[in-house]
């Protein structure tokens, strides 16, 4: 809970401010504070995002959630600001104008809410206000409803249905052909509006005509078109405000916050007037949730003792009571503030421990809440900050030290290089780094019985006295004695080039994930484990008369990968491979888009008029998938969302149910691409030959072979849900 930044120099007290002022730079704050109430409200609002059919009447009543706290300082305003920040991609957050400086009336509420819509940037583009975008959505849905019931024939409107659904926010710009056509046809469109469309909006034909005319005039003339909404009586303002909220929430649901009611303490009439506003909105605006935030003393003096039982029952139907925070949450709150100071992590821990001890945070009678904890820390900082800022006696000052020699060089390789007069090697990667690097493709692990560091090392015969160390010594021995033969042709690069066509299949160098080195005299075999890809020599360019047999190589590598039980779903690798395939596939049209909370881009495929949006985020990133589904529904585009799943990282579509999406919406929009080990091995094998062929004349052929090899997967991804 924080309202402004502070100086981080010297002993400036980071706990001076204990009153939260709404500012976007201060969010999200300590997310564990009142997380249960936060999750409940978020789920309630997001349940209104999904609406299967725009022309089917939905529930005819909104919801009210009462949030109470035992006293001031529990973080009600901070909670409302966190909700606004979190829900901004999917809903509009409004504030009711409730304070003693102005009357509680419908004209004041109408003026304030319209001003908020004018100042709020559009969801699709920040260049226009949410008033314009909501109005353009209404015009597009009106035209589509006429297309739906057959009163508007194909060709009469200058824009097709799909474009009207997906690009409505730009099509009605000033001077556009569609706006001029709608302006000319507005009277006929509203007079003959479909009854189900009017019922969904709870508007009559005349009321719809008023707003269609107002939206067109607003697009042409700007704010001056809203003059007709000024100077209305209390009853007229009530009707116009509720009509506008139904139109605006037809596009995006709203969270309406009633906060800052402390100035009405013990008022005789404020409770009735505020409850009248809240109840009127709830009964007339279905896709809205009104959040009433107040302390218990205000609730008792303004509402509980002044309202009739019917209104009390409506306000208390859903209640969230903010409770004391845990010692762990209090420690996190203090730690966040101390990050602005020069305190070290150890001193920060000592500061928190001192607060925990002095104020008995662990005592069962302790009631911790954000403002009280901040004030406790402020007092301690004022008294003893110099002790925590001063270096402890005997504590060494932090200095940069020279890295040890062992971290710069690998000792064995270092002295071997000295003895052989070779260049000194740089530091060898650690075991953990090597393991991580070689897991890009899960080749069979080295044999535990015969660990050999060099994959091309041939053990010496027992009769020989000298040791063979390094690849140069091996090659010298081979060429000098003639006892051992390692082919230096392209066919000897096991698992990365085609096996020799001159020998039978039993003579293949790649068998069961092992590389076989044959003796020229006795044909005996020395088995070694296959090298990781990073340690293999670069494949030699094949001669013009002999081109690689990519299909055979693919099958060989697929078999080798299948023999390894360590196959895992690497979403980043799959994403790179599919993006490459999409650019080269002759039957696909591919584009790339980035969405909130995503490490990677999403890929959109258009196949025979069907749109497929492929996400490559982990199912653990529920915020990303939730927002992706919300934006897909809001765009009105006919598309499905495809997500990849494997036994090592399963994707459960039921995660969307936790955000309030109905099973029908999930079934109609989400397609889980379940992949088995063989398909994963096929992808990794195909990716390896594409990577190997890059920069050669064989690259186009390798890509097309990979496309054909995985054709069943492409068909499964692109098929309609």
N, C-alpha and C positions, 0 to 999 in steps of 0.2 A: 504494500500500500504506500504509494509515493506520489508527490505532486510536482516536484521540480528537481532539476539537477543541482548539484552543489560543487563547490571547489574541492578538489582532491588534494590540495596542498596543505602542509602544516597540520594543525590540529583542528581544522574546521569540523564542527560536529555534524556527522551525517544523519543524525536523528532529530534535527531541528523540526522538520515538518512531520506532523502526524495527522494532517487533514488531507484527504485525497481530492485533487482537482483533476477533472477529466482531461486527459491529454494523450494522444495516441502514442507518443514516444515512451510512455511509462508502462506499456502493456507488454506481455500479459501478466507480469508480476509473479508472485508466488502462486503457482497454479494449484497447489494442494489446499489452499484456503477455500473452504466451503465447496469442495469439488463435487459433493453429492448433489447439492442444490444446483450447481452449475450444469452438471450432466443431465439432470431432470429437465431443466428449462431448455437446454440445447436440443434434446431429443423431442420435446414437445413442439418446438418451432420447426425442426427439420422434418417432422412427420407431416407437416402441411406443404412441403415442397412438392411432393409427388402427387399428381392428380391425373389418373389414367386418361380421361377424356375431357377436353375443354368444354364440351357441350352437354355433359351430363351434370345435372344439379348435384351439388355436394352438400355436406352437412350445413344446416342453416343457422349455426350458432358458433360464436368464438369461445375462447377460454380466458379465465382470469386466474392468476397465480399470486397468492399473497405471501410475501417474504417479510418475516418479522425478525427482529433482533431484541435481546433483553435490554440493550441500551445502545447509545451512540458508540461508534468506534469499532463495530464488528465487520465493517467492510462492505456495506450494502451498495454504496456508490461505485466502489471498485469492482464489485461483482457485475453491476450493470454495464460498466465500461468494458470489462472482459467479454461479456456476452455480445456487445456491439461489435467488438473487434473480431471475435470468432465467427459470428453469423454473417458478416458482411458479404461473403460470396453468394449466400443463398437467401437472405432475407433483409428487409429494411427495418432499421431500428429507429423509432420515433420517440419523442419526449412530450408528454402532456404539459401544457403551460400552467403549472400549479404553484403559485406563490402568492403571499398576501398583497403584493404590490399591484395586482390587476384582478379584475373580477373573474370568477369561475363561471364562464358562459360559453355557449356554443359559437358565437361569432369570434371570440378570442381564440378558441381552439381551432376553428377553421383557418383563421389567418396564420396561426403558428405552424400548423401541420403543412399547409400549402407552402410556406416559406422553407420548411425543412426539405420538402420534395424538390423545390427549386434549387436549393443549395447542394443537394446530394447528387454526385455525378452518376451517370447512367451505368447500368450493370454491363452493357455490351461495349460502351465507349464513354470515356470521361469527357468527350467534347460536347456532349449534350446532357441536360439535366434529367433527373428521374421522372419529372413531369412529362417531358417530351417522349421519353422512351416508353413509359407506361401508356401514354396516349396513342403512340404509334402501334403498340401491341394491340390495343383495343380496336383500332381501325383495321389491322390485318385480320384479327379474329372475326370481325363483322363480315368482311369480304369472304373469308373462308367458310363461314356459316352459310352464306348464300350459295357458295359452290357446293357445300355439303348437301343442302336440301334441294338443289337443282334449279333454284330461281335465277342463278347467274350462270349462263352457258360458257363453255370453253371458247376463248377468243374475245369475249366481251371485255375482260380485264386485261390491261397491258402487261401483266406479270403472271407467271405460272405459279401454281400452288406451292411447290417446294421452295422456290426463291422467296415467296411471301412468308413462309414459315421461318426460314433461317436468316433472312436479311431484312426483316421488317424495320429495324431501327434506322437503316439508311435509306430505304426506299421512299419514305415519306418526307424527305428533306425539301426545304423550300425550293420551288421551281422545278421539282421532279415531275415526270409525266404521270406517275401514279398519284401524287398528291393532287394535281390538276384534275385528273379523272375522278378521284374520290370527292373533291370539292363539288364538281358538277353533278355527281350522282348521290350526294349525301342525303338529300331529302328522300329519295326513293329507297335508298339502302336502309334507312332507319324506319321508314313507314312499313316496309315489307319484311322487317327483321323476324327471324324464326322465333317461335314462342319458347323453345327450349333455351335459346341463347339469352333471351330476355329474362327467363326464369333463373338461369345460372347467375346472372348479375343482380337479380331482384330489382330490375328497372322496368318502367313502362316505356312504350315507344316514344312518347314525348320527352321523357327524361333522357333516354338514350340519344334522341336528336339534339337536345341541349348540349350534352357533353361532346358529341361528335363535332358539332359546329364550333364549340369552344376550343377543342384540340386543334382543329384545322386553323382557326384564327390565331391561336397561340403559335403555331408553326410559322405562320405568315407574318405576324406582327409582334411577337414576343410578349413581354409581361403585360402590356397594355390590354391584351385580350382578357385578362383576369379581373378587370374592373367590375364586371357584372357580378362578382362574388363579394363585393364590398358593400357595406351599408345594409346588410340583411337583418331582419328581425331574428330573435332567438330561435324561433321555430323554423324559419327558412334556412338559417345557417346550420341547424341540426340536420335537416334533410340533405342539404348540399354536401356537408362534410361526410356523412355516412355514405352517400352515393359515390363520392370520390374515393373513399377508402375501399369500397367494394370494387371499383374499377382498378385502383392501384394494386390491391391484393389479388386481383384476378391475374396479374402479371407476376408479382412476387409477394409472398406472405410477409406480415409485419409483426414485429415485437414492439409493443407500445409501453413505455416505461412511465410510471407515476412515482416520482421520487421527490425528496426535498419538501416534505409536508410538515416539518417541525414548526414552521411559523403559524400553523393553524391550531396550536395547542389550546385545548379547552374552548374552541370555537363552537358556537351553538348551531351554525348553519353550514359550515364548510363540509362536514361529513355528508350531508344530504346532497349538496351540489356536486361534490367529487364523485360520490357513488352514482349519481344520475348520469354523469359523463361516461363512467366506466361501464355501467350496466347497459347504456344505450349502444356503445361500441360493441360490446360482447354480443348483444342480441341481433345486431344488424350487419356485422362484418365477420363472415365465417372464417376466413383464413387469417385470423389475427389472434394474438395472445397478449393480454394486458398484464404487465408485471407491476404490482403495487408493493413498494418498498417502504417500510416504516418501522419505528421502534415501538415497543409494547406500550409505553406511556402515551404516545400519540394515538395508537389504536384504541386504547381504552377511553381516552378523553374526547376523541373526535368521532369515532365510528361506533364502537361497541355499545356505548350508552345512548347514542343518538339515532341509530338507524332502525327501521322496522325489521322484523325477523326475516322477511322474504329477501331483502337486500343483503342482510348479514349472511344469510345462507349462500347467496350467490358469490359474495366476496370470499367466503371461507371454504369454498368447495375444494380448492387445491391449495394447500398451505405448505410452505417451506420455512422452517424455523432455523435460523442461523445459530450454531452452537459454538462453544469455546473451541479454540484450536489446540492441537496437541503440542507437547514440548518440542517434538521434531520439526513441526511446521514453524513454530516460533523461532527455533534455531536457524532455519532456512531464511526466514524473514530478516533476521539480524545479519546473517552472513551476506545476503544480497546487498544490504546497505554498506557493510564494511568493505566490499569490493571497491568502493570509491576512495578508500583511504590507502595509505602505504603499509598497512598492517600485513604481515606475512600470514600464511595459512595457519601456522602454529599459534601465533599470537591471536588470530581470529578465534581459534578454538578455545584458547584460554579466556578470551573475553566472554564468549557464550557460556562457558562452564561457570564463570563467576556469576553471571546473571542467573543461571539455573540454580546455583547454590544459594545465593542471597535471597532470591524470591521464591524458593521452594517450588519450582515448576513441576516437580514430580509428585507433589503433595496432592492427595485426592480432593482436597478442598480448594485447590488453586483453580481459578477460572481465567484462563488466558484468552485474550482477544487482541487483534493486531494493534490497536492504538495503545493499549496498556503496555504491551511488550515494548513498543517503540519508545514510550515515555520512560520505562525502566532503563532502557539502554541509553537514552539521552542523559539521564541523571548520572549513570555510571561513567559515561564519557566525560561529562563536565568535571567530575571529581578526579578521575584517575587516568585520563587519556595519556598524560605524559609518561606514566609507568608502562603502558602498553606500547607506546611509540618508541621509547628508549630501548637501545639494544641491551639484552641481558648480560649480566656480568660473566665474562669468560666465553661469551658466545662469539665464535669467529665470524668475521665479516665475509659476506659472500664474494668470492673472487673467481675469476675465470682461470681454470687450470689447464695445463697442457694435457692433451689426450695421451694415455699410456701407449707405449710402443706396440703392445699387443693388439691394440685396436687399429693400428695403422697397417701392420703387416701380418701375414700368416706365417708363423715361425718356421714350420716345416718347409713350406714352399720358398720362404725367404732364403734359408741356408742351402737348399737344393739349387736355387738359382745362382747363388754365389759360387758353388762348386762347379757348375756347368757353364759359368760365364754367360748366363742369360739375363735379360732385363728383369729387374726386381718387380715382383707382382704387387698390385695394390691389395688392400685388405680383402680377404675372402669373405663372401657373405656368410652370415650366421646360419645355423641349422634351421632356425625358424624362418628366415628370409628365403632360404632355398626351398623349403617345403612349400611356402606360400607361392613362390614363383612357378614351381613345377606342377601346381594343381590346376593350371589353366585347362589342360587336357589330362584326364586321369589315366595315364599309362600304367601298366602293371608295375608294382613296386619292385625294387631290387631284391634279389634272393638273400635271405638272412643267413643261409649256410655259407655262401661264398661272396662276401662283400668285396667288391672291386671298385676302387675309386674311378679309375679310367675305363670307360666303356669299351675302348679298343685295345686294352691291355691283354696280351697273351702270356700266360705263366711260362717261365723257362723250363727246359727239360732238366730232370734231376742231375744229369751228368755235368751240366754246365756250372761253373763256379761263380761267374759274374752275374750281378743282378741287373735286370732291365728296369730302368726308372724313366718314366715319361714316354711320350709318343715318339720323340725323335729316336730314342734308343731302340724302341720296338721296330721302327721302320729300318734302322741301320742293321739290326739283327736279321730281319726278314730278308733284306736284299743281300746281306753278306753270306748267310748260311744256306739260303734256299730251302730251309726246312718248313717254314710256315708261309702261307700265301694269303694275303688279304687283298681282295680285288679293289682297285682304285677307280673302277668304272662307276657310272651312275647306278648300276644295278646293285651295288653293295651297300647302298644307304638304306638300311633296313627300315621298313615301315614308312618310308618317305618317297620311294620310287618303285616302279613296277618291278617284280621279280624277273629274272632272266627268262626269256622265252625259249632258250636253247636247252634248258634242263627240265626234267619232269617236276611235277608239283612237290614231290618228296624232297627235292633239293632246294626248295624255297628258303631264303635266308630268314624270313619272318615266320616262325612257328610258335604258336601258343605264347606269344609275347616275348620271345627270346631271340637273341642274335647268335647265330652259329658261325664260329670261325673254324675252317677245315684245314687239316694238315695236308700238304701236297703229297706226302709219302704214304701215310697209313689211313687217310680219310677220317681220322679220329676227330671228335668234335669237342670244343670247349664252349660251354654255355655261359653267357653273361647276360645280365639284365639289360633291357633297352634303355638308352640314355634319355634323360629329359630333353624336350625340344630345344631348350636354350643352349645345351651343350653339343648339339649335333652340328657338323659342318654344313655350310650352305650347299643345297643341292646343285649339282653341276648341270649346266644347260644341256639338254639332250641333243644329240646330233640330229641334223635335218632328216636323215633317213629313218630314224627311230624316234617316234613321239611317245610320250608317256601314255600308258593305258589307265586313264583316270578312273574308269569304272572299277577296274580290278583293284586299284590302289584304295578306292573308297571302301570296297567290301573288306579288304584286308584290315584296314584301320578300324572299321566298325567292329569286326570280330575281335580285334585286340582290345578295344575299349570295353566291349561287352564282357570280356574275361575279367575285367577289373570291377570289384564290388564297390569302389569308392566314387561312382558317378554321382554328382550333385548338380542341382539346377543353378547355373550361374546366369542370373538374369541380365547382367551387364553384357556378357558374352553373347547371349541369345539376342539381345537387343541390337548389338552391332551387326550380327550376322543377318537378321531379318531386315534391317534397314538397307544393307547392301543388296539383298535379294530383291527387295521392293523396288530399288532403283533400276535393276536390270531385268526384272520379269516383264515379258512382253504383254502379258494380260492384265497388268495392274497399273493403277494410277496412284502414286504415293505422295503424301505431304506430311510434314512434321509440325507438331504443335507442342507447346510447353504449358503445363498447368501448375497451380499452386502446390507447394510441398512435394515437388518431384525432383529427384536427382537426375533424371534423364528425360528426354523428350518422348512424347507419345507419337506413334506412327498411325496415320490414317490411310486406309486402303479403300479405294473405290473400285468395285468389281461388278460389272454388269448393272450399274445403277444402285448397288447396295454399298452403304458406307460402314466400314469396320474401324473402330478406334482401339488400337492395341496399346495396353499399358504394360510397363516393365518394372513396376514397383512391387516390393514385397507385400504379401497380404498383411504383414504387421503394420504397414503404413495406412491405417484405417482412415486417417484424415484425408489423405490423397484420394483414395477410392471413393470416399463419401462425396468429396467436392467434385470429382470427375463425373459421378452419376448425376449429381445435382445440376451441373452445367450442361450435361447432355440432355436432360429433361427440359431445362429452361430454353435450350436452343431450338426446340421443336424439330430437330433434324431426325430423319429416319435413319437410325444407326444402331449398332450393337457395340458393347464394350467387351473386348476379348482379354482374358487374363490367363497366364500360364501357371500350371500346377504340376507338381511332381511329388513323389513320396517323401523326398527330402525337404520340400517346402510346400505343403499342401495349401490350396486356396479354398476356403470355405465360403460360399456365397451368402451364408446366413449372417455374415458380419454386417451386411446391409440392413438386416432386420433390426439390429440394435439401434439404427438411426431412424427407425420408423417407416422404412420403405416396405410396402406390401409385397407379399410373395408374387403377385401378378406382375408388378413392375420389375422385380428381380428376374423373373422368368423371361419377360419380354425384352430385357435390355442386356443381361449379363450372360456371356458364354465362357465357361471355364474350359480351357484347352488342357485336358488331362494328358500328360506325356509319360510314357513308360521309358525304361532304360534304353531300349533299342532306338527309340526316336531321338533320345538325347545323344546317344552314340552316333547316330546318323548325322545330326547337326554338327557335332564337334569334328567328325571325320570330314564332312563337306567343307567346314570352315578351314580345316588345315590345308586342304588342297588348293583352296582359293588363295589363302595367305602365301602358300609356297609358289604359286604361279604368278603372283603379282610382279609386274615389271618384265614379264616375258611375253612371247608371242602366244603362249598357251593360255593366258589369262581368260580371254573370252570363252574359249572352249571349256575350261574348268568351271566357270560360273554357270554356263548353260547346262553342263552335266549335273552340277549340284542342284539346279532348279528342277530338272527332270527327276533326279533321284529322290527328291523330297516332295514330289507333286501331291501325294495324298495329304501331307500336312498342310500345304497351301490351300487345298480344297476344303479341308476341315476348318481352317481359320476363316475363310471367306464365305462359308455357307450361311444363309440366314438363320436366325435363332428359331 
